[in-house]
């Protein structure tokens, strides 16, 4: 009993620390780098005693709040999706971006922006989900994921090839977009600048369902990490687990890409950081990954306004600048597990 209790002390302490960092990041995202003088008491009043006649509180309510909430949710979504993909494929390089899900969602969104029939008439979240499913399934089929003994390297190579194809199609769509080319290109870099309450209402329902599904299959992912034969021997229905996992990944990634564009490195880097912090038990790994992802994107959103104020740097650029050296450092220090 003593050992079991101590096993949960470290994850709880780490989760509490991450929560404190998120609170500071949320405050920074809400108050920092504004043309108006936003103070901490304005945020406190907005949260606990909202006055719709106060201009500072109106700015927080209409411009800053939906963006900050979306940053937290999208960070959690992408990190959890990456952790599930790495567990599902037993591939340390698996992530929504590497396996083409981000690129597929972005490509279909770009095609919808140039009024491609059917796609242009669907809700943006559904367009992104369809694109992510189509590209992800194609990568898995070409990479032999559904074979008896899938090879991790083959899956990554298939992802690289499909990514290249989808990026080419996306660029072609941008060229054809004419007057919308700049806004589409800005969206493709991963940006939260245009998020409003309408987009938040599109984001949170599918995100909550996806996260609930992810936490529901966490124990099954632990069994799956032992190998298909052992998992089957222990009574796990592998096909059902993989189906739930894929649905969760599509919901989390599709909703996030539809709102903010393809934000890179979150799904690839965060699961490795979370594993370093709490180990590979998915019952703990998934919640900590969600907190780490929310922390990264929330702070990246705050920094995106400050680097070239009053202009904005896309969040995807910030996560790439943070993620690339961190991932290289992790790769050099240890073999990816």
N, C-alpha and C positions, 0 to 999 in steps of 0.2 A: 504493500500500500504506500510505503514511504517513497519508493522509486516512482510509482505511478504519479503521485502528487508532484514530485519534483520534475517529472517530465513535462508537466503543464505549466510550471512556474515561468520557465524561460519564454515560451510562446506568448503567455499572457503579458509578461513584462514588455516584450517586443511589440505586441499589438497595442499596448497602452502608449508606448513611446511613439509609435507611428501615428496613433490617433492625435497626440499632442502636436506632432509635426504637421498633420493635416489641418488642424485647427488654425495654426499659424499661417499655413499656405492659403487656406480659405480667406482669412482676414487680409492677407497680402493681395490675393486675387480680387477681392471686393474693393479695397481701398487704394491700392498703389497706382501711381502713374495715371492720374486723371487731370484733365484741364480744370476741373473743379476741386476745391479743397475738401476732400473727404477725410473725416476724422473717425477715430474708434467709437466715439459716442454716437455718431451717425449710424454706424453698423449696429450698435447695441439698440438704438431706437428703432431701426428698421426691423430687427428680429423680434423685439419684445413690445414695442409701442409704436406701431407704424402710423405715420401721419402723411396722408396722400397730398397734403398741401405743401409739404417740405420738399424743396427741389433736390437736395442731396439724397433724401430717402427715395425719391422718385427715380433718380439715376441708379441707385443701388437695386431698386426693385425691377426696373425695366431693362437695364443694360448689363449690370454686373451679376445679379443673382442667377439668372438662367445659364449664363456662361460658366459660372463657378460650379454650379450643380452638375452641369454637363461634363465639365472637366473631371470631376470626381468619379462620375458614373462611367465615363468612357475609359478612364485609366483602369478602373476595376475590371471592366468588361474585357479589355484587350489582354490584361495580365492573366486573368483566369482562363480565357480562351487559349492563350499560349501554354499555360501550365497543363491544361487538359490535352492539348495536341501533343505535347512532349510525352505525357504519360500514355496516351493512346497509341502513338507510333513507336514509343520507346526510342525516340530520336531527340538528342539534345539540341539539334538545330531546327527542330520543327517550330513553326509559329504561323500565325495567320498571314504574315507577309511572305515568308519563305515558301509556303505551300500554295501561294497564288490566290488565297481567299480575298485578301485586301485588294490585289490587282484586279480580280474579277468583279468585285463590288464596285471599284472605282471605274472600271471600263464600262459597265452597264449604266452607271450614273452619268458618265460622259456621253454615252450614246443617247440616253434619255434627254440630255440637254440639247441635242441637235434634232429633237423631235422624231426619233426613230419610232415607227408605228408600234403600238401596244405598250412599249416601255415608257413612252412619254405620258401615257394615260394612267400609269400605276403610281401608288404612293411611293415616295423616295425610299422608305425603309424596305418595302417589298422589292423594289428594283435592286437595291444593294444586296438583299438576301438571295435573290435569284442568281445574281452575278456571282456571289460568293459560293453558292451551292454548285453552280455549273463548273466554275474553275476548280474548286476543291475536288469535286468528283473526278474531273478529267486528270488532275495531277495524281490522285490516288490510283486511278485505273492504269495510267501510264507508268506509275512508279511501283506497281505490283503490290499495293497495300492490301488488296483483298486476296492475294495468293496465300498459300499455307505458310511460307516463310518469307515474309517481305524483307527486302534489303534496305536499310536506312539510307545509304548513299544514293541508291536508285531513286528513292522518293524525293530527295533533295534535288537531284539533277533534273527530274521531271518538273519540279517546282520552278527551277531556274528557267527552263525552256518555255513553260507556259507563261511565266511572268514576263519574259521578253516579248512573247507574242501579244499578250494583253496590253503591255505598255505601248507597243507599236500601234495597236488599234485605238488606244486612248489618245495618243498624240494625233492620230489621223482625225479623230472626232473633234479634238480641240482646234485643229486647223480649219475644219469645216464649220466650227461654231461661230466664226466671224466676230460679231459684236459681243458674244458671251465668252470669247476666248480667255480674256484676262481673269474673269471671275472663276471660270472652270480651272484654269491653271493655279490660281490662288487656293482653290478648294483642294486640288490634287496634292498640294504640299502639306496638307493637314492643318486646318485652321478652325479656330473657335470664334472668330471675330463676329460672325453673323448669327450666332445662336440666340434664339429668343424663346419665349414661353411655349409657342406653338411647336417648335422643334423639340423642346424638353418633353412635351406631352407625347410626342412620337417616340422619344428615346426610352423613357423609363419603363413602360409596360413590358416591352420585349426584353429589356435588360433584366428586369426583376425575374421574369420567367426563366431566362437563360441562366441567371445566377442560381436560382433555386434548383434547377435541373443539375447544374454543376455540383452543388453541395450534396444533392441527393445521391449522385453516383460516385462520390468521393471514396467511399469504402470499396466499391467495385473496382475503381482505378488502382487501389492498393493491391487487390488480388490480381488484376491484370498485369501489374508490373512484375509478378512472379513468373510470367510466361503463360501462354495460352493453355498448355496441357495441365499445368498445376491449377490454374484458375478454373478450368472445366472440372477437374477432379474435386475441387472444393465446392462445386455446385453453382458456379457463376455462369449465367447466360451471356456469353460473350457478344453475340449478335445484338441483343437488347441493349447491353451497356454501350456498345459502339454507336448504335442508333441514337440513344439519348445524348451521348457525347457529341455526336455530329450536329444534332438539333441545337444543343446548347451553344456550340461554337458558331453556328450560322446566326443564331439570334444575337449573340453578344457582338460578333464582328460586323454583321450586316447593319445592325442599328447604329453602331458607332461610326462606321464608314459613311453611312447615309447622312449623318449630322455633321461630322467634322472632317471627312476625307480620310485617306489612308495615313494614319499616324504610325510611323515606323519605330521599331526597336522595343516598344513596350512589351509586346507579347513574346519577344525573343529574350530580352535581358532580364526582366523582372522575375520570371520563375527561377532563374539561376541564383539571383540574389536571395530570393525567399528560401531556396534550398540551403544556401549557406547559413541562413539565420535559424531555420527551424527543422531542417531535414526533409526527407522525402515522403513523409506521411501525408497523404492528400487531405485527410480530415483537418489537418493544421495548415498544410501548404496552401490550399486554395484561399482560405480567409486572409492569410498573411500576404499572399500574392495580390489579392484585391486591394488591401490597404497600401501595399508598396506601389502598385500601379496608380491608385488614386493620388498618392503623395507626389509621384513623379509628374503626372500630367497637370495636377493643380499648380505646382510650383513652376512648371514649364509655361503654363498659361500666364502666370503672374510675370515671369521674366520676359515673355514674348512682347509685352507692352513696354518694358523698360529698356531693352537693348538699344532701340533706335527711336525712343520717344520724341515726338508724338506719333511717328509711324509705328506699324506693328510688324514683328517678325513672326511668321507662321509657327505654330506650336510644333509641327512636324520637324521643322529645322532645329528647334531647341532640343527635342528628344533625340534627334540624330547626333547633335553635337555632344550631348551628355552620354548617350548610349554607346557610341562607337568606341571611345577610349576605355569606358568601363568594361565593355565586352572583350576588347583586346586584352585588357589587364586580367580578366577572369580566365581567358583562354591560355594566356602565358603562365599564369600561376598554377593552374590545375587542368587536368584533362576534364572536358565536359562530360558529366555523367548523365 
